[in-house]
Amino acid sequence: MKGIWLICALLFAAQGQAQEKPLSVEGIYGGGLLQVKGVRMMQWMKDGRSYTVAEYNGEQQADEIVRYDAATGSRTVLVPAQWLKDENGASLPLQAYRWSADERRLLLFHHAVKVWRYPTRGCYLVLDMATGKHYALGRSAPKASLMFAEFSPDGSKVAWVSGNNIHVEDLATQEITRLTHDGNSQTINGVFDWMYEEEFDCRQGFRWSHDGKNIAYWQTDTRGTGVFHMVNNVDSIYPRLIPLSYPKVGTVLPAVRTGVVPVAGGSTVWMDIPGDPRENYLPRMEYVPESDDLIIRQFNRAQNINRVWMVHDGKARLLFTETDDAWVDAGDDLRWIGGNRAFIWMSERDGWRHPYLISRDGKEARCLTPGNFDVVSVAGMDEENGYLYFIAAGKDFTRRSLYRASLDGKGEVRRMDVEGQEGQHACNFAPGGKWALHTFQNAVTPPVYAMVRFPEHVPARILEDNAAARREFERLNLARKEFIRVDIGDIVLDAWMTKPPAFDPAGKYPVIVHVYGEPAGSTVQDNWAGGDLWHRYLAQEGYIVVSIDNRGANVPRGRAWRKSVYRKIGIINVDDQAAAMRKMTEQYPFMDAARIGISGWSGGGSTTLGCMFRYPEIYRTGIAIAFISHQKLYDAAYQERYMGLPEGEGDAFEQGSAVTHAAGLQGNLLLIHGTGDDNVHYQHCELLINELIRHGKMFSLLAYPMRSHGIYEGENTTLHLRLSMDRYWKTNLPVETGESE
């Protein structure tokens, strides 16, 4: 009898182990699963053969800055932990650091606070490498108010912004010269307003001249621009209004101009750029190296004309013009070569994105990577050997590889990374292009960081392989992400599918679609993405999870692919998603066509609503998060770039907006939004709520007070949001056995 009980106990134990699930929502969003390490605050040194990183000194409970030799890995502590302490002996919460050009001084950024999305305002120390002593910049400025401090070219001064004014501090005398005096809440000098930061990736708004005598800067005048007020109801007994200058579609833009001011103080010389400053954008400005000339890029309001100006002493000369029937991307790949006689410029003028070599006078242009493929980005250059390194996708648009071409545009393009490592590669090249930090990852491999020597492309050593995270991922034995292609007739779309671990091809499974669908991003990429634990958790719970990149997604498939969505956001992306879902339920009979759900965030929330409202026969349950309900309520720079101007195009904006089709809702819908979203305002949610009520449509709502677009602020917020989503799926799109009714 004892033997029988023992066998039964073993069987019950085995059954318990078989039913044990490796993932839980609490474990994903609070348990620290799959912690991945990186190479923290890496900066190449000017010799092109060594680099510095920030490392944590456990004994002293503080950061230190360490120099490594790229080839040998020999380690030297340049800034010991005891140097990185404040006047009270407390360790600095180091957010960033920056070397002077001669590497004799170091700027230390600490106690940063968030401005819009990024921690860009805080405190700066200047550290003298010879003595180990440091002092605080901007002692006369309000505490923690400094932004974007930067050394002068000779390292003797530092420019910084406080109170929307530019200041220069002499490091020998600690004397501060205020260069602009009109900065206030509406006149912004040396930094940017919300829209330029969000849509053009503009942050630091000034540039040192090569001789350190002048500073070129942007000034933004937001007077006349619409002000959106967010309402904070949770921090006091009366609501507090938070004003935000935010130009919406068709409304007045901020007036932006650029000027040059002497570092010694004096009047600003404004750049004479033709055109109405409220009907054009100036998203890029750089000094030509070793010159007083400025290169300024000017976009018209529709962003389909990019005029490139060469400016000297305030006088502008048109260098060349880039145009497109849809839009022109701003880009950040302008690099000077050949003794500053030419520069590299990204263009889609032949239908594919390629780097071109443009002469300094703008009269000559030569494609450096001809062919029917897209270059994702320029990674680095080796002028001595005549090489250009770049990232491209090849034939698989979900992957990225490193390639090499000749700087003269002749010769064949060569793939550099290891062909057995299929996934996504990236490189951070040292000055001179002889060394690079190479990163590799894919859907089952956390990032691996290696130091690689060029031009041979020989790995010298591994800096971080994240072996512990990889072993943990393998131990969890999670559902596999399968990359597939879906032929919807006139185009083939990339997608991925994750099935339940105990998948039965004869069964019927509910489907959850993870969607984005707009030009700013892509969801179908063979990258690590933190192990994609949320979607693998849903698969573990019995769902098939899929994601599809519709036309217009930001993937390297050529100009025609990306810009097919022009003036059709909310139309073509929704149509492609629906066509792909129809095809997949035909192709994969284990997908239950009666139980299909869809969810997305931001633009993905908008696509979710479009699918739910326009194709209710396909999508039965949806969760839309931080969504745009009406395109005219979003910011002008983004929406007009992809939809054109509203004059005469109102029907396109209306037809592409989810709220227009709200009457089509038939299934279950959960709306999630933060009331403090400065990007996609809570107004979008309220407008849609009104329309759903008008049509008698039932829905669920989860509003997070004073959370921003990411809905993460506050204790327990992320976990609460994911638990709510989990419960909504299981209640309204239940996992069942056998055929669904």
ZAMARGU-4260 file (C-alpha; in steps of 0.2 Angstrom, whole numbers, plus 5000, padded with zeros to 4 digits):
<rodrens>
0) 5000/5000/5000 | 5014/5012/5004 | 5021/5009/4986 | 5004/5014/4979 | 5003/5030/4989
5) 5021/5034/4984 | 5017/5032/4965 | 5001/5043/4967 | 5011/5056/4976 | 5024/5056/4962
10) 5010/5057/4949 | 5002/5072/4958 | 5019/5081/4959 | 5022/5078/4940 | 5005/5084/4936
15) 5008/5100/4947 | 5025/5103/4938 | 5016/5101/4921 | 5003/5114/4925 | 5016/5126/4933
20) 5017/5142/4922 | 5033/5151/4920 | 5026/5168/4918 | 5014/5179/4928 | 5009/5197/4925
25) 5016/5201/4943 | 5033/5192/4938 | 5035/5201/4922 | 5031/5219/4928 | 5037/5217/4946
30) 5048/5202/4947 | 5064/5208/4938 | 5064/5194/4925 | 5077/5194/4911 | 5088/5208/4917
35) 5099/5213/4903 | 5115/5223/4905 | 5122/5235/4893 | 5138/5245/4891 | 5134/5260/4901
40) 5137/5278/4896 | 5150/5273/4883 | 5160/5287/4875 | 5175/5285/4862 | 5191/5294/4866
45) 5199/5305/4853 | 5213/5293/4849 | 5200/5281/4841 | 5207/5266/4851 | 5200/5268/4868
50) 5184/5272/4877 | 5176/5276/4893 | 5161/5269/4903 | 5153/5272/4919 | 5154/5257/4931
55) 5147/5255/4949 | 5160/5253/4963 | 5151/5242/4975 | 5163/5246/4989 | 5161/5264/4988
60) 5143/5263/4983 | 5146/5275/4969 | 5149/5277/4950 | 5167/5278/4943 | 5172/5282/4925
65) 5184/5269/4918 | 5195/5269/4902 | 5197/5253/4892 | 5209/5249/4878 | 5198/5243/4863
70) 5211/5230/4858 | 5217/5223/4874 | 5203/5227/4887 | 5216/5234/4899 | 5207/5244/4912
75) 5211/5261/4920 | 5201/5270/4932 | 5201/5289/4926 | 5188/5295/4938 | 5187/5286/4955
80) 5171/5284/4965 | 5178/5296/4978 | 5178/5310/4965 | 5160/5308/4961 | 5153/5315/4977
85) 5145/5331/4982 | 5151/5343/4995 | 5142/5333/5008 | 5151/5317/5003 | 5136/5309/4996
90) 5137/5300/4979 | 5131/5309/4964 | 5117/5301/4954 | 5126/5302/4938 | 5115/5303/4923
95) 5128/5308/4909 | 5145/5315/4907 | 5154/5323/4893 | 5173/5326/4889 | 5181/5342/4884
100) 5190/5341/4867 | 5207/5340/4876 | 5200/5327/4888 | 5207/5337/4903 | 5190/5341/4910
105) 5173/5332/4912 | 5155/5338/4913 | 5145/5328/4925 | 5126/5329/4924 | 5116/5324/4940
110) 5100/5326/4949 | 5091/5327/4932 | 5072/5330/4931 | 5061/5326/4916 | 5056/5339/4903
115) 5042/5332/4893 | 5049/5314/4890 | 5067/5316/4894 | 5077/5320/4910 | 5086/5335/4902
120) 5086/5348/4916 | 5097/5346/4932 | 5114/5350/4939 | 5131/5350/4931 | 5148/5349/4939
125) 5165/5352/4930 | 5178/5340/4935 | 5197/5344/4933 | 5206/5328/4928 | 5223/5335/4935
130) 5217/5338/4952 | 5201/5328/4954 | 5192/5343/4960 | 5175/5349/4954 | 5163/5364/4956
135) 5145/5367/4951 | 5141/5377/4936 | 5128/5390/4936 | 5128/5394/4955 | 5118/5410/4952
140) 5104/5401/4942 | 5090/5392/4951 | 5094/5375/4958 | 5093/5360/4945 | 5088/5372/4931
145) 5103/5369/4919 | 5101/5361/4902 | 5112/5354/4889 | 5129/5361/4896 | 5143/5359/4883
150) 5161/5364/4883 | 5168/5376/4871 | 5180/5369/4858 | 5196/5373/4868 | 5188/5368/4884
155) 5190/5384/4893 | 5171/5388/4894 | 5154/5380/4896 | 5138/5386/4888 | 5121/5381/4896
160) 5103/5386/4896 | 5093/5391/4911 | 5076/5400/4911 | 5076/5398/4892 | 5091/5409/4891
165) 5109/5405/4885 | 5123/5408/4897 | 5142/5405/4895 | 5153/5402/4910 | 5172/5405/4910
170) 5180/5390/4919 | 5195/5400/4925 | 5186/5414/4933 | 5169/5406/4935 | 5162/5422/4927
175) 5145/5420/4919 | 5140/5430/4904 | 5121/5429/4899 | 5120/5429/4880 | 5101/5431/4878
180) 5089/5441/4889 | 5072/5439/4882 | 5069/5421/4887 | 5052/5417/4895 | 5038/5405/4894
185) 5034/5410/4876 | 5051/5415/4870 | 5063/5400/4870 | 5082/5402/4867 | 5094/5387/4865
190) 5081/5373/4868 | 5065/5369/4860 | 5046/5368/4863 | 5036/5352/4865 | 5033/5349/4846
195) 5051/5351/4840 | 5057/5339/4853 | 5044/5326/4850 | 5043/5327/4831 | 5060/5332/4825
200) 5070/5325/4839 | 5077/5342/4843 | 5084/5345/4861 | 5100/5355/4863 | 5096/5371/4854
205) 5113/5379/4852 | 5130/5376/4843 | 5148/5382/4847 | 5158/5389/4832 | 5174/5380/4829
210) 5185/5394/4837 | 5173/5396/4852 | 5170/5415/4848 | 5151/5413/4843 | 5136/5402/4847
215) 5123/5399/4834 | 5106/5395/4842 | 5087/5393/4839 | 5074/5405/4846 | 5056/5399/4846
220) 5042/5411/4848 | 5026/5402/4854 | 5015/5418/4855 | 4999/5415/4845 | 5001/5396/4846
225) 4986/5387/4853 | 4988/5382/4872 | 4981/5366/4878 | 4977/5365/4896 | 4979/5349/4905
230) 4970/5348/4922 | 4978/5341/4937 | 4964/5335/4949 | 4974/5324/4961 | 4988/5335/4969
235) 4977/5348/4978 | 4959/5351/4983 | 4957/5363/4968 | 4962/5358/4951 | 4978/5365/4944
240) 4979/5370/4925 | 4995/5365/4916 | 4997/5375/4900 | 5006/5367/4885 | 5010/5376/4869
245) 5004/5364/4856 | 5000/5368/4838 | 4986/5356/4831 | 4983/5352/4813 | 4979/5368/4803
250) 4983/5380/4818 | 4996/5393/4820 | 5014/5386/4821 | 5027/5393/4833 | 5039/5406/4824
255) 5057/5398/4824 | 5072/5408/4819 | 5091/5405/4821 | 5104/5418/4825 | 5123/5419/4830
260) 5128/5428/4846 | 5146/5433/4851 | 5152/5423/4867 | 5159/5439/4874 | 5141/5446/4873
265) 5132/5458/4861 | 5118/5458/4849 | 5112/5442/4839 | 5114/5442/4820 | 5098/5433/4814
270) 5100/5422/4799 | 5091/5429/4784 | 5081/5413/4779 | 5067/5417/4766 | 5049/5412/4770
275) 5036/5415/4784 | 5043/5408/4800 | 5026/5402/4805 | 5024/5392/4789 | 5041/5383/4789
280) 5051/5372/4801 | 5070/5374/4804 | 5074/5357/4812 | 5093/5356/4808 | 5107/5368/4810
285) 5126/5364/4810 | 5142/5373/4808 | 5153/5367/4794 | 5168/5361/4802 | 5183/5373/4804
290) 5172/5386/4796 | 5160/5400/4801 | 5147/5394/4788 | 5131/5386/4794 | 5121/5373/4786
295) 5102/5376/4789 | 5088/5364/4784 | 5071/5372/4781 | 5055/5362/4778 | 5039/5370/4772
300) 5024/5367/4782 | 5019/5351/4772 | 5037/5344/4774 | 5038/5339/4756 | 5051/5352/4752
305) 5068/5353/4761 | 5078/5368/4757 | 5096/5367/4762 | 5104/5384/4765 | 5123/5388/4767
310) 5123/5404/4778 | 5138/5416/4781 | 5137/5432/4791 | 5118/5430/4791 | 5116/5429/4773
315) 5108/5413/4766 | 5113/5405/4749 | 5102/5390/4743 | 5113/5375/4742 | 5101/5362/4735
320) 5083/5357/4737 | 5076/5340/4741 | 5057/5336/4737 | 5045/5322/4738 | 5027/5320/4733
325) 5023/5314/4750 | 5036/5320/4764 | 5054/5322/4766 | 5062/5315/4782 | 5073/5326/4792
330) 5087/5313/4796 | 5103/5315/4805 | 5116/5307/4793 | 5125/5323/4787 | 5143/5319/4789
335) 5158/5330/4782 | 5172/5321/4773 | 5187/5325/4761 | 5193/5340/4771 | 5175/5347/4773
340) 5174/5348/4754 | 5159/5337/4753 | 5146/5329/4765 | 5135/5313/4765 | 5117/5316/4764
345) 5102/5303/4765 | 5090/5304/4751 | 5075/5294/4743 | 5077/5302/4726 | 5079/5286/4716
350) 5065/5277/4726 | 5076/5270/4739 | 5085/5277/4754 | 5103/5279/4750 | 5118/5290/4756
355) 5124/5303/4743 | 5140/5312/4742 | 5136/5330/4740 | 5149/5343/4735 | 5151/5358/4747
360) 5143/5370/4733 | 5128/5358/4731 | 5131/5356/4713 | 5137/5337/4713 | 5128/5322/4720
365) 5134/5304/4719 | 5125/5289/4726 | 5137/5279/4737 | 5126/5263/4738 | 5116/5261/4722
370) 5104/5247/4721 | 5086/5242/4725 | 5087/5242/4744 | 5086/5254/4758 | 5100/5260/4769
375) 5093/5261/4787 | 5108/5272/4793 | 5126/5277/4791 | 5136/5268/4805 | 5153/5275/4802
380) 5167/5280/4790 | 5185/5275/4787 | 5192/5289/4776 | 5210/5282/4776 | 5204/5266/4768
385) 5190/5274/4759 | 5176/5264/4767 | 5158/5269/4772 | 5149/5257/4784 | 5130/5257/4785
390) 5116/5247/4792 | 5103/5239/4779 | 5091/5225/4779 | 5095/5214/4764 | 5081/5203/4758
395) 5073/5201/4776 | 5065/5217/4782 | 5064/5211/4800 | 5083/5210/4801 | 5097/5222/4800
400) 5115/5219/4795 | 5131/5229/4794 | 5138/5233/4776 | 5153/5241/4768 | 5154/5252/4753
405) 5167/5263/4745 | 5167/5281/4748 | 5169/5284/4729 | 5153/5275/4726 | 5162/5262/4715
410) 5164/5243/4719 | 5152/5231/4727 | 5143/5232/4743 | 5149/5219/4756 | 5140/5212/4771
415) 5152/5213/4786 | 5144/5204/4800 | 5143/5185/4803 | 5130/5177/4792 | 5126/5164/4805
420) 5121/5177/4817 | 5104/5181/4809 | 5095/5195/4818 | 5099/5213/4821 | 5116/5221/4821
425) 5122/5238/4825 | 5139/5247/4827 | 5145/5262/4836 | 5161/5267/4827 | 5176/5276/4835
430) 5183/5291/4827 | 5193/5285/4812 | 5183/5270/4809 | 5196/5257/4815 | 5186/5251/4830
435) 5167/5249/4834 | 5156/5242/4848 | 5146/5229/4839 | 5129/5224/4845 | 5119/5208/4840
440) 5102/5203/4845 | 5087/5193/4839 | 5070/5187/4846 | 5079/5173/4857 | 5095/5182/4860
445) 5098/5196/4872 | 5110/5209/4866 | 5128/5204/4864 | 5141/5218/4864 | 5158/5215/4856
450) 5173/5225/4852 | 5177/5223/4834 | 5192/5229/4824 | 5190/5236/4806 | 5192/5235/4791
455) 5195/5216/4794 | 5179/5215/4805 | 5188/5204/4818 | 5180/5202/4835 | 5193/5207/4848
460) 5183/5202/4864 | 5166/5201/4871 | 5161/5216/4883 | 5144/5209/4888 | 5135/5193/4882
465) 5120/5193/4894 | 5123/5175/4897 | 5113/5174/4913 | 5098/5182/4904 | 5100/5170/4890
470) 5100/5155/4901 | 5085/5161/4911 | 5076/5164/4895 | 5080/5146/4889 | 5075/5139/4906
475) 5058/5147/4905 | 5055/5138/4889 | 5043/5151/4883 | 5032/5150/4867 | 5042/5153/4851
480) 5040/5168/4840 | 5038/5163/4822 | 5041/5175/4808 | 5030/5173/4793 | 5024/5182/4778
485) 5005/5185/4773 | 5000/5187/4755 | 4985/5199/4754 | 4984/5199/4735 | 4993/5215/4730
490) 5007/5215/4743 | 5015/5202/4755 | 5016/5208/4773 | 5028/5203/4786 | 5021/5196/4802
495) 5025/5185/4817 | 5015/5173/4827 | 5017/5166/4844 | 5007/5150/4848 | 5003/5142/4865
500) 5016/5131/4872 | 5005/5115/4871 | 4999/5120/4854 | 4987/5107/4845 | 4985/5111/4826
505) 4968/5102/4827 | 4962/5114/4840 | 4954/5131/4839 | 4962/5146/4848 | 4957/5164/4851
510) 4969/5177/4843 | 4976/5193/4849 | 4983/5205/4837 | 4997/5217/4843 | 4997/5232/4831
515) 5005/5249/4828 | 5002/5252/4810 | 5008/5271/4807 | 5024/5277/4799 | 5033/5281/4815
520) 5037/5262/4819 | 5037/5244/4816 | 5031/5229/4827 | 5038/5215/4816 | 5057/5215/4820
525) 5068/5201/4824 | 5075/5209/4840 | 5076/5205/4858 | 5062/5218/4864 | 5065/5212/4882
530) 5060/5194/4878 | 5043/5200/4873 | 5037/5193/4889 | 5019/5201/4889 | 5015/5192/4872
535) 5023/5176/4877 | 5013/5177/4893 | 4997/5179/4883 | 5002/5164/4872 | 5005/5154/4888
540) 4987/5158/4894 | 4981/5150/4878 | 4980/5164/4865 | 4988/5165/4848 | 4997/5181/4847
545) 5001/5189/4830 | 5008/5206/4824 | 5008/5212/4806 | 5017/5226/4798 | 5005/5235/4786
550) 5010/5246/4771 | 5017/5262/4778 | 5026/5255/4792 | 5044/5261/4795 | 5053/5247/4788
555) 5067/5247/4774 | 5056/5241/4759 | 5058/5257/4748 | 5050/5274/4747 | 5034/5267/4738
560) 5031/5255/4753 | 5033/5268/4766 | 5024/5283/4758 | 5009/5273/4751 | 5000/5278/4767
565) 5002/5297/4763 | 4985/5305/4766 | 4978/5287/4770 | 4982/5285/4788 | 4967/5276/4796
570) 4962/5269/4779 | 4976/5259/4771 | 4984/5253/4787 | 4967/5247/4794 | 4962/5239/4777
575) 4979/5230/4776 | 4977/5223/4794 | 4960/5217/4791 | 4965/5209/4774 | 4979/5200/4783
580) 4968/5194/4797 | 4956/5187/4784 | 4970/5178/4775 | 4978/5171/4791 | 4961/5163/4797
585) 4960/5155/4780 | 4978/5149/4780 | 4978/5144/4798 | 4962/5134/4803 | 4968/5133/4821
590) 4964/5152/4822 | 4946/5154/4828 | 4939/5168/4817 | 4925/5171/4829 | 4937/5175/4843
595) 4949/5189/4837 | 4955/5203/4847 | 4966/5218/4844 | 4976/5230/4854 | 4989/5244/4852
600) 4996/5259/4860 | 4996/5277/4853 | 4995/5275/4834 | 4992/5257/4838 | 4977/5262/4848
605) 4971/5272/4834 | 4973/5257/4822 | 4964/5246/4835 | 4949/5258/4835 | 4949/5259/4816
610) 4949/5240/4815 | 4935/5238/4828 | 4924/5251/4820 | 4927/5247/4801 | 4928/5228/4802
615) 4917/5223/4816 | 4914/5206/4808 | 4933/5202/4810 | 4937/5210/4827 | 4927/5205/4842
620) 4937/5213/4856 | 4949/5227/4857 | 4959/5237/4869 | 4965/5254/4863 | 4978/5263/4873
625) 4983/5282/4873 | 4975/5283/4855 | 4971/5297/4843 | 4953/5298/4840 | 4953/5313/4828
630) 4968/5317/4818 | 4965/5336/4818 | 4967/5336/4837 | 4985/5329/4835 | 5001/5340/4833
635) 5003/5348/4816 | 5021/5342/4813 | 5017/5324/4814 | 4999/5323/4806 | 5002/5336/4792
640) 5018/5327/4787 | 5009/5311/4784 | 4992/5318/4779 | 4995/5334/4770 | 4988/5351/4774
645) 4970/5352/4780 | 4964/5365/4767 | 4954/5355/4754 | 4959/5339/4763 | 4947/5339/4777
650) 4938/5323/4770 | 4955/5313/4771 | 4957/5318/4789 | 4939/5314/4793 | 4939/5297/4785
655) 4955/5292/4793 | 4949/5297/4810 | 4942/5283/4821 | 4929/5294/4829 | 4921/5296/4811
660) 4917/5277/4811 | 4912/5275/4830 | 4894/5269/4825 | 4902/5253/4818 | 4907/5246/4835
665) 4899/5229/4838 | 4911/5220/4849 | 4919/5223/4866 | 4930/5239/4868 | 4941/5244/4882
670) 4948/5262/4881 | 4963/5266/4892 | 4971/5284/4893 | 4981/5294/4905 | 4973/5311/4909
675) 4990/5319/4910 | 4995/5314/4892 | 5004/5329/4885 | 5007/5320/4868 | 4989/5312/4864
680) 4978/5323/4875 | 4964/5315/4886 | 4953/5326/4874 | 4954/5312/4861 | 4946/5299/4874
685) 4933/5311/4879 | 4928/5315/4861 | 4927/5297/4857 | 4917/5293/4873 | 4904/5306/4867
690) 4902/5299/4850 | 4900/5281/4857 | 4887/5287/4869 | 4878/5296/4855 | 4877/5280/4845
695) 4872/5270/4860 | 4887/5260/4860 | 4893/5251/4876 | 4911/5251/4881 | 4923/5250/4896
700) 4935/5264/4901 | 4950/5265/4912 | 4957/5282/4915 | 4974/5285/4924 | 4974/5302/4933
705) 4989/5313/4928 | 4998/5299/4919 | 5008/5303/4903 | 5008/5295/4886 | 5017/5280/4893
710) 5005/5278/4908 | 5019/5272/4920 | 5020/5286/4933 | 5015/5282/4951 | 5016/5267/4962
715) 5009/5251/4954 | 5003/5259/4938 | 5011/5248/4925 | 5006/5232/4934 | 4988/5238/4937
720) 4987/5242/4918 | 4993/5225/4913 | 4982/5216/4925 | 4967/5225/4919 | 4971/5220/4901
725) 4974/5202/4906 | 4957/5202/4915 | 4948/5210/4900 | 4955/5198/4888 | 4950/5183/4898
730) 4933/5190/4902 | 4929/5195/4884 | 4939/5184/4873 | 4940/5168/4883 | 4951/5153/4880
735) 4939/5139/4877 | 4941/5121/4872 | 4934/5113/4856 | 4924/5123/4843 | 4918/5140/4848
740) 4899/5144/4846
</rodrens>
